[in-house]
């Protein structure tokens, strides 16, 4: 990897290919206020603040090593577009990279963290919707970036941000005033609560909690039947509420857990946490879920929920649903952000 160090997320969820479909196919709203879209070799992810990120890759049917271009634009009038480049090679990192798109040549980009100079971005955007491909060279190495789908994805970005027909549109420019562009949406502010410390005897709650659940609650949902009790955990949330974590689904490289909130005394009344799945961190009150679409980990979906004193609320989601050969994933594209 020549553009950045990739941190590989932990693995917690099963059925990665199915869940990643929400980040890859057509237009989607995976999280509240978010929108994802893909066409051919380009994909778009706009988060709940209307910040949009479009990423293009090498052709899935070609023989180029992995290469990607990322365009990031915040919402609001006159917002600038930031462009980053990334390539992958198993050889030594080139000191510089050269990008050529149509009639535009951008030589000597920093090989470790290549970004397109702001002054060159407008010209680059023009060439992206005209050319069929772009080339990147570094030393004797060459990468070919497909531009198939770029125009459709950039048009969708304009649509989401309300730019179509304005001077700042990426594809369909016009004379509508920039003031008509949709403004940014503030990120939601979460009021989170740190779980109280564990108490002596919390582990002993496992047996009565499982009895209150009944065997059918786990047999119907867990891969391979009910797991052994020694892999289950009970966490203290509040003075009277606890969390039961049951590692449940096992895949080739992902796994999932069932989570239940319950009273710490009869009636226990364990209730499943709908749409919350992952590993609980008692120190922060966070449930973290990561899934990769295939073994090399080049496409991911990551979600987190925080405890708010009563339950768990979504606090963040990001991922990159296009599996194009970058170990650990090419980019982290936020779909949902909070404060």
C-alpha positions, 0 to 999 in steps of 0.5 A: 500500500503506497498511500496510507497504512490500513488498519484492519477492523476486527471481525464480528459479523456473519453473512458479510456478502449479504450485508455488504449488498447495502453498500454496493448495489444500486441506490440504498439508504442503509443508515438514517439520512445516508445514501449509497449508489454504485455503477460499473467501477465507481461507487458513491456513499453520502452520509447523514450530513450530506457529505459525499464520497465517490470512489473509482477503481480498476476494472473488475475484469482487467489485469491492473493492480489495485488503484483507486481515486476518492472524491470527497465533497461536503454539502453546501454552496461553493464546497470544494472537492478534495481528491486522493489517490491510492495504489497497491503494490507488493513492491517497494513504494514509489517515491512519486506517482504520476496521474494522467486523465485525458489531456491532463497530466499530474506528475510527481504526486507524493507516493505516500499520501497522494492528493491532487493539488486543489488548483488542478481539481476543476480540470481533473473533474472535467476529464473524469467524465470525458475519458474512458480510463486514467493511468497511474505510473510510479517507477516501472509500475503502471496502474489503470483506473477505470472511469466506467460509471464515473459520470453516473456516480458524480451525477448522483452526487450532484443530485444528493447535494442539490447541485444539478443545474448550478455552476458548481455541479460536477456533471450538469452545470447551469445558471441556478444560484449556488444559494439553492444548493442543499445545506449540510445537515448537523450530525446528531448529538448522542447522550451516552452513558457509561455502564456501571462497574461489574458486581460480584455475582453478575456471572451467576446470572447467566443460568437464570437468564438462559432459563428465562430465554428458553432453548428455542430462542437460541436454537432457531437463530444460532449456526450449528445449534445452541453454543456452550454456556462458557462462551456467553457473557453477562455485562452490567449496564445499570443498577438493575439492567444487564446485557447478555452476549451470546456468540452465535453465528460462525462463518469462514472469516466472520462471526456474530453475537445475539444480544439481550437486555434483561433485569438483574432479578426476577422477572428477568424478561430478556429482550433481544436488541433488534438490529444490534449485533457485535461485541460489547465493550464494557469500558465504553458501552459500545457494541462494535460490528465488523464484517468483510465481504470476502477472505482478503478483507478488501471490502467491509461494513463496520457499525457501532452502537452506544449505550444511552442509559435505556438501550443502544443507539447507532453511533456510526457506520462506514465501509467500502462495498466494492471488493477491488483487491486492497487488503484491509479495504481501500477507503473508510466511507462514512454512511452515518456519523454522530457527535 
